[in-house]
Amino acid sequence: MRRRRRAARPDASPPPKNEATTLCDALDRVLNKGVVATGEVVISVAGIDLVAIGVHVLLASIDTAHAIATESETNERNRMKGSAA
């Protein structure tokens, strides 16, 4: 089964104030840009931390996540080359 690729919207700017945004438009914008949510939960008793959980969640389309990962790897390689020189 072949999956059809959706063309990215040429304008990533928000719609004008007088135009209503549909759920589909909002979801499309989130998946095209990507959203990162970060949080931390600490469970402590009597002022002593027992458990600390850190969470980083990325919500994006597969194409956007791949582009972010590729850009991150490229930046890391360039940083490592710069520090080695």
C-alpha positions in Angstrom: 0.0 0.0 0.0 1.5 3.3 -1.0 1.1 6.3 1.1 0.4 9.6 -0.5 2.5 12.5 0.6 0.8 15.7 1.4 2.3 18.9 0.1 3.4 21.3 2.8 1.5 24.5 3.0 3.6 27.3 1.3 2.6 29.8 4.0 3.4 28.8 7.6 2.0 32.1 8.9 -1.1 32.0 11.1 -4.4 32.8 9.4 -5.8 36.3 9.6 -7.7 37.2 12.7 -11.1 37.2 11.0 -10.6 33.7 9.5 -11.5 30.7 11.8 -8.9 28.0 12.2 -10.2 24.5 11.9 -8.9 21.5 13.9 -7.5 20.1 10.7 -5.5 23.3 10.0 -4.2 23.5 13.6 -3.1 19.8 13.5 -1.5 20.3 10.1 0.5 23.3 11.5 1.6 21.4 14.6 2.7 18.4 12.6 4.6 20.5 10.0 6.4 22.6 12.6 6.7 20.2 15.5 6.0 20.8 19.2 8.3 19.9 22.1 6.8 19.4 25.6 9.2 19.2 28.5 8.4 18.3 32.1 9.8 17.0 35.3 8.2 15.2 38.2 9.9 14.8 41.6 8.5 12.6 44.4 9.9 13.4 47.8 9.2 12.5 51.4 10.3 14.7 54.3 12.3 16.8 51.9 14.3 13.9 50.5 13.9 13.3 46.7 13.0 9.6 46.1 12.1 9.6 42.4 12.8 12.2 39.7 11.4 11.7 36.2 12.3 14.0 33.3 10.2 13.9 30.1 10.8 15.3 26.7 8.0 14.7 24.1 8.2 15.6 20.4 5.0 15.7 18.5 5.7 16.1 14.7 5.1 14.3 11.4 7.7 11.7 10.4 9.1 14.0 7.8 9.5 16.9 10.3 11.0 14.6 12.9 13.5 13.3 10.3 14.4 16.8 9.3 15.0 17.8 12.9 17.1 14.8 13.6 19.2 15.3 10.5 19.7 19.0 11.3 20.7 18.1 14.9 23.2 15.4 13.7 24.7 17.9 11.2 25.1 20.6 13.9 26.7 18.1 16.3 29.2 17.0 13.7 30.1 20.6 12.9 30.5 21.4 16.6 32.7 18.4 17.1 34.9 19.4 14.1 35.1 22.9 15.4 36.3 21.8 18.8 38.8 19.4 17.3 40.5 22.1 15.3 
